[in-house]
């Protein structure tokens, strides 16, 4: 059985445990964003000890499962894995955001854009050393959270939400993906560590084949897997599943719906696909 308390994390049990509702196992990626800095006016990172004390005290009502300092690798855990935590807004009715899975593991990375550590400024979380990520990922995965982002790996402080995808798909979600919430964090997140099954050239997802590849009538198993991902992220504009390995009008309409969901507009939200939205779609390799 997986560990209720992450090995190596400091245990600070705040009590107030409550069960989850069952369903697809999820992890939610947050950043603490406790100061507003800019490129012109960076600010020093808030000390890890301050946030740890906050979640043990006045911030108990919004504490995550794990507070993670990606600069040092320090971690503190406040509730066990099989309990809900309260880092998400949960309005009456609809999905119970903090409980919608066999686990809903909430990870708060100590970070805000343009934070300064030892004189160096960090614009995005992905720019930090990411110390402890491999261990954190392994613990989350031990709770059967798969290495996938059902709504796309975050690459910017933008939001797109789909309650059906949220309720039916296991995996990692950005706070920016969660229904009933309006946050846009974490902005970026780290790639999943390579495992034996995902150690080949190019990683686990299909690389962008280039815009010229997407010609009407092209037949490829990649097209079928793209079709399935567009349906999974709530952009189904298909009239039929017949010949789903052949690029047709349904692919064009569905992909353009995905581009709009990724906050692209105008000519940037028209066929053919571009690398940014293709990478966000995460079409799996065969």
Buried (B, 14 or more C-beta within 10 A) or exposed (E): EEEEBBEEBEEBEBEBEEEBEEBBBBBBBBBBBBBEBEEEEBBEBBEBEEBBBBBBEEBBEBBBBBBBBBBEBBBBBBBBBBBBBBBBBBEEEEBBBBBBBBBBBBBBBBBBBBBEBEEEBBBBBBBBEBBBBEBBBEBBBBBEBBBBBBBBBBBBBBBBBBBEBBBEBBBBBBBBBBBBBEBBBBBBBBEBBEEEEBEEEEBBBBEBBEEEBBEEEBEBEBBBBBBEBBBBBBBBBBEEEEEBBBBBEBBBBBBBBBBBBBEBEEEEBBBBBBEBBBBBBBBBBE
